[in-house]
Amino acid sequence: MKIVVVVASDTGRTQRMAEEFAQGSREAGAEVVIHAAPDARPEHLEDASALVLGSGVHMGGIESSMRAFFERTSPLWMQGKLTGRLGAAFVSGGMGGRGGAELALISLWAFLAEQGLLPVPMHNRLEGYSEGGCHWGPLAWTSPRGGEAGPTPGHLRAARAHGGHVAECTARWLRGAG
């Protein structure tokens, strides 16, 4: 089982989330490869069992390098090559509750759906959910109105827990156990 993580991270904060997500997936038995969005190519996805997208949030949306990655995958979309695989998303950005993180997560989910992937949400029983999660996926507040700038240990716990969850769901899906 191979999980490919594509991450757009101008500041390194979202990259830290990607590394924790990947560690959680590895602990659950997955092979994980991380690609920076500017360098990610469609062929990197062809043997992936699951695709995970992570992006910093800019002006309420995803980073431009992630948008460019989406555009490079149009040949896969035309051929339906990713249809039926699993997908997930995470973000870091802005002020808690007002940084556009939820909009960015929805944008990432829209891409997953457009490609025919089956998104795996973050359920509220995962470790770190209350500190760094929402149903769309893990998130980190990088400029909170109070407290520590993220990703905090709680944000990273959420990313790691969701990585494990996505790997477990992918394994079940591949076994045919849904």
Order of alpha helices (4+ residues) and beta strands (2+ residues): beta-alpha-beta-beta-beta-alpha-alpha-beta-alpha-beta-alpha-beta-beta-alpha
